[in-house]
Amino acid sequence: MALRIRKDGRILCAAIHLEEPKDTYIDDTLHYEMSAEHKVLVTEEHEQHQHRGEWWWAGNVPPGIIVAGFYLK
């Protein structure tokens, strides 16, 4: 899935969040490398992700967010 980086710094799932002016678009290839291969971008388990649709830099996850186990291995 592709990402949108908002001017306020939030990293959002492009499939869930509509484009807004000044968004930076990250394509599927780069997103895959950053999340699945390098695990520098993390998100929640699918059940929570489908509602919030947000990603965070590893090491900068807000309190109360439970990162999907895949990213912790």
N, CA, C and O atoms as CSV, one atom per row, in Angstrom:
chain,resi,resn,atom,element,x,y,z
A,1,MET,N,N,0.820,-1.186,0.000
A,1,MET,CA,C,0.000,0.000,0.000
A,1,MET,C,C,0.867,1.254,0.000
A,1,MET,O,O,1.935,1.278,0.610
A,2,ALA,N,N,0.423,2.245,-0.655
A,2,ALA,CA,C,1.130,3.516,-0.713
A,2,ALA,C,C,0.798,4.357,0.524
A,2,ALA,O,O,-0.139,4.065,1.266
A,3,LEU,N,N,1.593,5.400,0.715
A,3,LEU,CA,C,1.440,6.270,1.874
A,3,LEU,C,C,1.273,7.719,1.452
A,3,LEU,O,O,1.650,8.118,0.350
A,4,ARG,N,N,0.701,8.486,2.354
A,4,ARG,CA,C,0.647,9.941,2.210
A,4,ARG,C,C,1.288,10.539,3.458
A,4,ARG,O,O,0.933,10.182,4.581
A,5,ILE,N,N,2.225,11.443,3.253
A,5,ILE,CA,C,2.801,12.163,4.380
A,5,ILE,C,C,2.196,13.553,4.364
A,5,ILE,O,O,2.350,14.306,3.403
A,6,ARG,N,N,1.506,13.878,5.444
A,6,ARG,CA,C,0.835,15.168,5.558
A,6,ARG,C,C,1.826,16.239,5.982
A,6,ARG,O,O,2.869,15.932,6.559
A,7,LYS,N,N,1.508,17.477,5.699
A,7,LYS,CA,C,2.407,18.572,6.046
A,7,LYS,C,C,2.592,18.702,7.558
A,7,LYS,O,O,3.545,19.331,8.019
A,8,ASP,N,N,1.663,18.094,8.338
A,8,ASP,CA,C,1.831,18.097,9.795
A,8,ASP,C,C,2.722,16.945,10.267
A,8,ASP,O,O,2.959,16.796,11.465
A,9,GLY,N,N,3.220,16.123,9.317
A,9,GLY,CA,C,4.148,15.058,9.638
A,9,GLY,C,C,3.530,13.679,9.790
A,9,GLY,O,O,4.257,12.688,9.862
A,10,ARG,N,N,2.206,13.590,9.841
A,10,ARG,CA,C,1.574,12.273,9.958
A,10,ARG,C,C,1.796,11.467,8.693
A,10,ARG,O,O,1.807,12.005,7.586
A,11,ILE,N,N,1.976,10.146,8.881
A,11,ILE,CA,C,2.162,9.218,7.770
A,11,ILE,C,C,0.913,8.350,7.720
A,11,ILE,O,O,0.620,7.608,8.658
A,12,LEU,N,N,0.181,8.453,6.614
A,12,LEU,CA,C,-1.131,7.820,6.518
A,12,LEU,C,C,-1.223,6.851,5.351
A,12,LEU,O,O,-0.568,7.025,4.323
A,13,CYS,N,N,-2.041,5.837,5.530
A,13,CYS,CA,C,-2.313,4.856,4.483
A,13,CYS,C,C,-3.086,5.552,3.361
A,13,CYS,O,O,-4.147,6.129,3.599
A,14,ALA,N,N,-2.556,5.495,2.148
A,14,ALA,CA,C,-3.194,6.162,1.013
A,14,ALA,C,C,-4.506,5.490,0.610
A,14,ALA,O,O,-5.355,6.126,-0.015
A,15,ALA,N,N,-4.684,4.220,0.958
A,15,ALA,CA,C,-5.925,3.522,0.621
A,15,ALA,C,C,-7.084,3.958,1.508
A,15,ALA,O,O,-8.245,3.818,1.126
A,16,ILE,N,N,-6.777,4.485,2.687
A,16,ILE,CA,C,-7.811,4.877,3.646
A,16,ILE,C,C,-8.039,6.386,3.657
A,16,ILE,O,O,-9.165,6.843,3.852
A,17,HIS,N,N,-6.981,7.156,3.450
A,17,HIS,CA,C,-7.045,8.610,3.561
A,17,HIS,C,C,-6.969,9.262,2.186
A,17,HIS,O,O,-6.058,8.983,1.406
A,18,LEU,N,N,-7.915,10.119,1.901
A,18,LEU,CA,C,-7.936,10.847,0.636
A,18,LEU,C,C,-6.794,11.860,0.581
A,18,LEU,O,O,-6.321,12.348,1.607
A,19,GLU,N,N,-6.372,12.157,-0.623
A,19,GLU,CA,C,-5.307,13.127,-0.835
A,19,GLU,C,C,-5.746,14.509,-0.386
A,19,GLU,O,O,-6.891,14.911,-0.589
A,20,GLU,N,N,-4.812,15.229,0.229
A,20,GLU,CA,C,-5.018,16.626,0.610
A,20,GLU,C,C,-3.895,17.451,-0.005
A,20,GLU,O,O,-2.833,16.917,-0.323
A,21,PRO,N,N,-4.127,18.757,-0.175
A,21,PRO,CA,C,-3.077,19.608,-0.725
A,21,PRO,C,C,-1.791,19.503,0.099
A,21,PRO,O,O,-1.828,19.429,1.327
A,22,LYS,N,N,-0.678,19.499,-0.587
A,22,LYS,CA,C,0.659,19.453,0.000
A,22,LYS,C,C,1.055,18.085,0.556
A,22,LYS,O,O,2.112,17.973,1.176
A,23,ASP,N,N,0.242,17.040,0.356
A,23,ASP,CA,C,0.661,15.687,0.739
A,23,ASP,C,C,1.862,15.273,-0.101
A,23,ASP,O,O,1.986,15.652,-1.266
A,24,THR,N,N,2.736,14.495,0.506
A,24,THR,CA,C,3.825,13.851,-0.220
A,24,THR,C,C,3.431,12.394,-0.373
A,24,THR,O,O,3.110,11.731,0.614
A,25,TYR,N,N,3.453,11.891,-1.589
A,25,TYR,CA,C,3.025,10.528,-1.882
A,25,TYR,C,C,4.237,9.603,-1.907
A,25,TYR,O,O,5.236,9.895,-2.564
A,26,ILE,N,N,4.142,8.494,-1.190
A,26,ILE,CA,C,5.182,7.467,-1.171
A,26,ILE,C,C,4.606,6.238,-1.859
A,26,ILE,O,O,3.586,5.709,-1.419
A,27,ASP,N,N,5.237,5.781,-2.919
A,27,ASP,CA,C,4.684,4.663,-3.694
A,27,ASP,C,C,4.875,3.326,-2.979
A,27,ASP,O,O,5.582,3.230,-1.975
A,28,ASP,N,N,4.217,2.292,-3.532
A,28,ASP,CA,C,4.234,0.953,-2.938
A,28,ASP,C,C,5.647,0.393,-2.771
A,28,ASP,O,O,5.946,-0.238,-1.757
A,29,THR,N,N,6.499,0.616,-3.741
A,29,THR,CA,C,7.847,0.043,-3.694
A,29,THR,C,C,8.651,0.597,-2.521
A,29,THR,O,O,9.235,-0.162,-1.747
A,30,LEU,N,N,8.678,1.904,-2.397
A,30,LEU,CA,C,9.433,2.527,-1.310
A,30,LEU,C,C,8.797,2.198,0.040
A,30,LEU,O,O,9.501,1.939,1.017
A,31,HIS,N,N,7.476,2.210,0.090
A,31,HIS,CA,C,6.783,1.859,1.332
A,31,HIS,C,C,7.149,0.440,1.772
A,31,HIS,O,O,7.417,0.203,2.949
A,32,TYR,N,N,7.158,-0.492,0.833
A,32,TYR,CA,C,7.508,-1.879,1.154
A,32,TYR,C,C,8.929,-1.961,1.719
A,32,TYR,O,O,9.168,-2.637,2.720
A,33,GLU,N,N,9.850,-1.278,1.081
A,33,GLU,CA,C,11.232,-1.298,1.559
A,33,GLU,C,C,11.340,-0.744,2.977
A,33,GLU,O,O,12.022,-1.323,3.822
A,34,MET,N,N,10.668,0.376,3.237
A,34,MET,CA,C,10.769,1.013,4.547
A,34,MET,C,C,10.054,0.233,5.640
A,34,MET,O,O,10.491,0.241,6.791
A,35,SER,N,N,8.955,-0.445,5.294
A,35,SER,CA,C,8.183,-1.144,6.327
A,35,SER,C,C,8.521,-2.629,6.411
A,35,SER,O,O,8.894,-3.109,7.482
A,36,ALA,N,N,8.403,-3.352,5.332
A,36,ALA,CA,C,8.581,-4.808,5.370
A,36,ALA,C,C,10.047,-5.236,5.406
A,36,ALA,O,O,10.400,-6.190,6.100
A,37,GLU,N,N,10.897,-4.537,4.665
A,37,GLU,CA,C,12.305,-4.941,4.611
A,37,GLU,C,C,13.134,-4.340,5.748
A,37,GLU,O,O,13.821,-5.062,6.470
A,38,HIS,N,N,13.067,-3.027,5.902
A,38,HIS,CA,C,13.906,-2.346,6.893
A,38,HIS,C,C,13.209,-2.114,8.226
A,38,HIS,O,O,13.868,-1.879,9.239
A,39,LYS,N,N,11.898,-2.177,8.233
A,39,LYS,CA,C,11.067,-1.998,9.437
A,39,LYS,C,C,11.341,-0.670,10.147
A,39,LYS,O,O,11.365,-0.602,11.376
A,40,VAL,N,N,11.547,0.382,9.353
A,40,VAL,CA,C,11.705,1.712,9.939
A,40,VAL,C,C,10.365,2.435,10.026
A,40,VAL,O,O,10.236,3.418,10.755
A,41,LEU,N,N,9.365,1.953,9.285
A,41,LEU,CA,C,7.991,2.425,9.411
A,41,LEU,C,C,7.175,1.274,9.966
A,41,LEU,O,O,7.268,0.147,9.479
A,42,VAL,N,N,6.374,1.555,10.988
A,42,VAL,CA,C,5.587,0.519,11.648
A,42,VAL,C,C,4.138,0.957,11.772
A,42,VAL,O,O,3.818,2.143,11.690
A,43,THR,N,N,3.266,-0.029,11.974
A,43,THR,CA,C,1.855,0.258,12.181
A,43,THR,C,C,1.278,-0.773,13.146
A,43,THR,O,O,1.996,-1.624,13.671
A,44,GLU,N,N,-0.017,-0.683,13.367
A,44,GLU,CA,C,-0.723,-1.590,14.264
A,44,GLU,C,C,-1.138,-2.857,13.519
A,44,GLU,O,O,-0.983,-2.950,12.301
A,45,GLU,N,N,-1.662,-3.822,14.258
A,45,GLU,CA,C,-2.258,-4.999,13.632
A,45,GLU,C,C,-3.393,-4.546,12.715
A,45,GLU,O,O,-3.954,-3.465,12.893
A,46,HIS,N,N,-3.719,-5.379,11.744
A,46,HIS,CA,C,-4.699,-5.025,10.705
A,46,HIS,C,C,-6.033,-4.536,11.282
A,46,HIS,O,O,-6.612,-3.579,10.766
A,47,GLU,N,N,-6.517,-5.173,12.331
A,47,GLU,CA,C,-7.820,-4.802,12.897
A,47,GLU,C,C,-7.844,-3.340,13.340
A,47,GLU,O,O,-8.848,-2.654,13.146
A,48,GLN,N,N,-6.753,-2.858,13.930
A,48,GLN,CA,C,-6.671,-1.456,14.355
A,48,GLN,C,C,-6.278,-0.553,13.185
A,48,GLN,O,O,-6.789,0.558,13.047
A,49,HIS,N,N,-5.371,-1.041,12.353
A,49,HIS,CA,C,-4.887,-0.230,11.228
A,49,HIS,C,C,-6.014,0.156,10.276
A,49,HIS,O,O,-6.029,1.271,9.755
A,50,GLN,N,N,-6.953,-0.753,10.045
A,50,GLN,CA,C,-8.025,-0.449,9.099
A,50,GLN,C,C,-8.913,0.692,9.575
A,50,GLN,O,O,-9.630,1.287,8.770
A,51,HIS,N,N,-8.880,1.009,10.859
A,51,HIS,CA,C,-9.682,2.128,11.389
A,51,HIS,C,C,-8.874,3.428,11.440
A,51,HIS,O,O,-9.388,4.494,11.102
A,52,ARG,N,N,-7.623,3.337,11.858
A,52,ARG,CA,C,-6.792,4.537,12.007
A,52,ARG,C,C,-6.003,4.830,10.738
A,52,ARG,O,O,-5.920,5.979,10.303
A,53,GLY,N,N,-5.420,3.786,10.144
A,53,GLY,CA,C,-4.664,3.946,8.907
A,53,GLY,C,C,-3.435,4.815,9.035
A,53,GLY,O,O,-3.112,5.584,8.130
A,54,GLU,N,N,-2.751,4.695,10.157
A,54,GLU,CA,C,-1.589,5.546,10.386
A,54,GLU,C,C,-0.331,4.699,10.555
A,54,GLU,O,O,-0.386,3.563,11.026
A,55,TRP,N,N,0.797,5.272,10.163
A,55,TRP,CA,C,2.118,4.660,10.296
A,55,TRP,C,C,2.992,5.591,11.112
A,55,TRP,O,O,2.743,6.795,11.176
A,56,TRP,N,N,4.031,5.022,11.745
A,56,TRP,CA,C,4.959,5.814,12.548
A,56,TRP,C,C,6.369,5.353,12.282
A,56,TRP,O,O,6.600,4.208,11.895
A,57,TRP,N,N,7.316,6.254,12.493
A,57,TRP,CA,C,8.719,5.869,12.450
A,57,TRP,C,C,8.983,4.961,13.636
A,57,TRP,O,O,8.552,5.257,14.750
A,58,ALA,N,N,9.685,3.859,13.413
A,58,ALA,CA,C,10.058,2.968,14.513
A,58,ALA,C,C,10.832,3.796,15.538
A,58,ALA,O,O,11.705,4.584,15.173
A,59,GLY,N,N,10.518,3.622,16.788
A,59,GLY,CA,C,11.161,4.403,17.841
A,59,GLY,C,C,10.466,5.714,18.123
A,59,GLY,O,O,10.878,6.450,19.020
A,60,ASN,N,N,9.417,6.026,17.375
A,60,ASN,CA,C,8.674,7.275,17.584
A,60,ASN,C,C,7.168,7.007,17.564
A,60,ASN,O,O,6.392,7.793,17.021
A,61,VAL,N,N,6.775,5.901,18.158
A,61,VAL,CA,C,5.370,5.504,18.210
A,61,VAL,C,C,4.739,6.160,19.442
A,61,VAL,O,O,5.308,6.089,20.531
A,62,PRO,N,N,3.580,6.794,19.286
A,62,PRO,CA,C,2.935,7.455,20.429
A,62,PRO,C,C,2.565,6.465,21.531
A,62,PRO,O,O,2.310,5.292,21.258
A,63,PRO,N,N,2.538,6.937,22.765
A,63,PRO,CA,C,2.102,6.083,23.870
A,63,PRO,C,C,0.692,5.545,23.604
A,63,PRO,O,O,-0.159,6.243,23.053
A,64,GLY,N,N,0.470,4.320,23.998
A,64,GLY,CA,C,-0.846,3.702,23.838
A,64,GLY,C,C,-1.046,2.961,22.533
A,64,GLY,O,O,-2.033,2.241,22.380
A,65,ILE,N,N,-0.125,3.120,21.584
A,65,ILE,CA,C,-0.212,2.404,20.305
A,65,ILE,C,C,0.530,1.078,20.446
A,65,ILE,O,O,1.674,1.043,20.899
A,66,ILE,N,N,-0.127,-0.008,20.055
A,66,ILE,CA,C,0.507,-1.322,20.087
A,66,ILE,C,C,0.920,-1.684,18.665
A,66,ILE,O,O,0.079,-1.900,17.792
A,67,VAL,N,N,2.216,-1.745,18.454
A,67,VAL,CA,C,2.775,-2.049,17.132
A,67,VAL,C,C,2.557,-3.524,16.807
A,67,VAL,O,O,2.684,-4.389,17.674
A,68,ALA,N,N,2.229,-3.797,15.554
A,68,ALA,CA,C,2.043,-5.182,15.097
A,68,ALA,C,C,3.316,-5.983,15.356
A,68,ALA,O,O,4.427,-5.487,15.170
A,69,GLY,N,N,3.135,-7.226,15.786
A,69,GLY,CA,C,4.244,-8.091,16.119
A,69,GLY,C,C,5.263,-8.287,15.011
A,69,GLY,O,O,6.447,-8.478,15.286
A,70,PHE,N,N,4.818,-8.241,13.757
A,70,PHE,CA,C,5.712,-8.390,12.606
A,70,PHE,C,C,6.899,-7.437,12.689
A,70,PHE,O,O,8.017,-7.818,12.342
A,71,TYR,N,N,6.680,-6.222,13.135
A,71,TYR,CA,C,7.727,-5.199,13.165
A,71,TYR,C,C,8.672,-5.342,14.351
A,71,TYR,O,O,9.718,-4.695,14.402
A,72,LEU,N,N,8.305,-6.183,15.293
A,72,LEU,CA,C,9.111,-6.345,16.501
A,72,LEU,C,C,10.077,-7.508,16.403
A,72,LEU,O,O,10.887,-7.715,17.307
A,73,LYS,N,N,10.007,-8.277,15.315
A,73,LYS,CA,C,10.881,-9.448,15.143
A,73,LYS,C,C,12.198,-9.054,14.539
A,73,LYS,O,O,13.058,-9.907,14.322
